[in-house]
Amino acid sequence: AIWRRRWLALAVAWAVCALAWTIILTLPDRYEASAKVYVDARTSLRPVLEGIAIEADYDSQLSLVREALLSRPQLEAVARKTNLDANAKTRGQIDDLIGTLQKNIQVVATVTQRQDGSPSRDTIYSIVYQHPNRDKSLEVVRTLLDNFVEGTLSGNRSGADEAETFLTRQIADLEKRLSESEARLAEFKKRNVGMLPGDERGDYFSRLENEMTQLQQVETNLAVAA
């Protein structure tokens, strides 16, 4: 039965192939560009606060990097440099363009591994973007990465200055509070001399106990003498 209908089956197969090829040819091209970068999302105060501050988790670091990459000012600069905003004349069109970029640009975090296979604390961030034009996809990723690196370097310089100023101010404040505490302690000792534990003349409670012991001894001697 199949052999008798072979020409019909062949015609149906060719018709399906032609339809599929037509649909595929009408689909727009999508070119994907990607870049990988290592980002230390931890604060510049980390070396100073080692052991006394809680480490930021990876989700917070990823959110920080995404915010730096996909913020509106960042994407507006990318749109201007890559000429994506050439057809965006109104404020609404610009908003739509920024929203489209935020939707199409993906930021993915990958935790690296040590030589023994265990996860390390370093994270690689991948920036991925798709566009119908190959050159535009490459240009957007390259511009986004360049702007991010430039902003990070300048931010690190200003952040280091801010961190130094902050720590200097904190040290001065702690020294002032320590001096005030030492002055209050000295004044307290002066007012309560002879009543503090560890006094060379004995503290108040030790002397009271000795006096009570002597009193009991005198009472005992008196009772024996009577």
C-alpha positions in Angstrom: 0.0 0.0 0.0 2.8 2.4 0.8 4.6 1.5 -2.4 1.5 2.3 -4.4 1.2 5.7 -2.7 4.9 6.5 -2.9 4.5 9.4 -5.3 1.8 10.9 -3.0 4.1 10.5 0.0 7.0 12.0 -1.9 4.8 15.0 -2.9 3.7 15.6 0.7 7.3 15.4 1.9 8.4 17.9 -0.7 5.5 20.2 0.2 6.3 20.1 3.9 10.0 20.7 3.2 9.2 23.7 1.0 6.9 25.1 3.7 9.6 24.6 6.4 12.3 26.2 4.2 10.1 29.2 3.5 9.3 29.7 7.2 13.0 29.4 8.1 14.1 31.8 5.4 11.6 34.4 6.6 12.9 34.2 10.2 15.2 37.2 11.0 18.8 36.5 11.7 20.0 36.5 15.3 23.6 37.0 16.1 24.8 36.5 19.6 27.9 38.2 21.1 29.3 37.5 24.5 32.1 38.5 26.8 33.5 37.2 30.0 35.0 39.3 32.7 36.1 38.8 36.3 34.6 41.3 38.7 35.5 41.7 42.3 32.2 42.8 43.6 33.4 42.9 47.2 33.8 46.3 49.0 37.2 48.1 49.0 37.0 48.0 52.8 37.2 44.2 52.8 40.9 43.9 53.6 40.5 46.2 56.5 37.3 44.6 57.9 38.6 41.1 57.4 37.3 38.9 60.3 34.8 41.5 61.7 32.4 41.9 58.8 30.1 39.5 57.1 31.0 38.6 53.5 28.5 39.5 50.8 26.8 36.5 49.3 27.0 35.7 45.5 23.4 36.8 44.9 24.1 40.2 46.3 27.3 40.5 44.2 25.4 39.4 41.0 22.7 42.0 41.8 25.4 44.6 42.2 27.1 43.8 38.9 23.7 43.7 37.1 22.8 47.0 38.5 26.1 48.5 37.3 25.8 47.0 33.8 22.0 47.4 33.2 21.3 50.7 34.8 19.5 53.3 32.7 22.4 55.8 32.4 24.7 52.9 31.4 22.3 51.7 28.7 21.6 55.2 27.4 25.4 55.7 26.9 25.6 52.4 25.1 22.6 53.3 22.8 24.3 56.6 21.9 27.7 55.1 21.2 26.3 52.3 19.1 23.8 54.5 17.3 20.9 52.3 18.4 18.9 55.4 19.3 19.0 56.8 15.8 15.2 56.1 15.3 14.3 56.9 18.9 12.9 60.4 18.6 10.5 60.7 21.5 10.9 60.0 25.2 8.6 57.0 24.9 10.7 55.4 22.1 13.8 55.9 24.2 12.1 54.2 27.2 11.1 51.3 24.9 14.7 51.0 23.6 16.2 50.9 27.1 13.6 48.4 28.2 14.5 46.2 25.2 18.2 46.4 26.0 17.6 45.5 29.6 15.5 42.5 28.5 17.9 41.2 25.8 21.2 41.7 27.7 21.9 38.8 30.0 24.4 38.8 32.8 25.3 35.3 34.1 27.6 34.5 37.0 29.8 31.4 37.0 31.7 30.3 40.0 35.2 29.1 39.1 36.7 25.9 40.5 40.1 25.2 42.1 42.5 22.6 40.9 41.1 20.0 43.2 37.6 20.5 41.8 36.1 22.5 44.8 34.4 25.8 44.1 36.5 28.9 44.7 35.5 32.4 45.8 36.2 33.9 42.3 33.3 34.5 40.0 33.3 35.0 36.2 30.5 37.2 34.8 29.3 36.6 31.2 27.6 39.4 29.2 25.4 38.1 26.4 23.5 40.1 23.8 21.6 39.1 20.6 20.8 41.4 17.7 19.7 40.9 14.0 22.9 42.7 12.9 26.2 41.0 13.7 28.2 44.1 14.0 25.6 45.7 16.3 25.7 42.7 18.7 29.5 42.9 18.9 29.5 46.7 19.3 26.9 46.7 22.1 28.8 44.1 24.1 32.2 45.7 23.5 30.8 49.2 24.4 29.0 47.9 27.5 32.2 46.1 28.7 34.4 49.1 28.0 32.1 51.5 29.8 31.8 49.2 32.7 35.6 48.7 33.1 36.3 52.4 32.8 33.6 53.2 35.4 35.0 50.5 37.7 38.5 51.7 37.5 37.5 55.3 38.2 35.2 54.1 41.0 38.0 52.0 42.5 40.2 55.1 42.7 37.6 57.2 44.3 36.4 54.3 46.4 40.0 53.8 47.8 40.2 57.5 48.7 36.7 57.4 50.4 37.7 54.2 52.3 40.9 55.9 53.5 39.0 59.0 54.6 36.4 56.8 56.3 38.9 54.7 58.2 40.9 57.8 59.3 37.7 59.4 60.7 36.7 56.2 62.4 40.2 55.8 64.0 40.1 59.4 65.3 36.6 58.9 66.7 37.6 55.7 68.4 40.7 57.3 69.9 38.5 60.2 71.3 36.0 57.7 72.8 38.8 55.7 74.3 40.4 58.8 75.9 37.0 59.8 77.4 36.4 56.3 78.7 39.9 56.3 80.4 39.2 59.7 81.9 35.8 58.5 83.3 37.5 55.3 84.7 40.2 57.3 86.4 37.6 59.7 87.9 35.6 56.7 89.2 38.6 55.1 90.8 39.5 58.4 92.4 36.0 58.7 93.9 35.9 55.1 95.1 39.4 54.6 96.3 39.7 51.7 98.7 36.5 50.1 97.6 37.5 48.6 94.3 38.5 45.0 93.9 42.3 44.6 93.5 43.1 47.7 95.6 46.4 47.3 97.5 44.8 48.1 100.8 42.1 45.6 100.1 38.6 46.3 98.8 35.6 47.2 100.9 34.1 43.7 101.0 37.4 42.0 102.0 37.9 44.5 104.9 34.3 43.9 106.0 34.8 40.2 106.0 38.0 40.5 108.0 36.3 42.8 110.6 33.4 40.3 111.0 35.9 37.4 111.5 37.7 39.4 114.1 34.4 40.2 115.8 33.4 36.6 116.0 36.9 35.7 117.4 36.5 38.4 120.1 33.0 37.1 121.0 34.3 33.6 121.2 37.2 34.6 123.4 34.8 36.6 125.6 32.5 33.6 126.0 35.4 31.4 127.0 36.7 33.9 129.5 33.3 34.2 131.1 
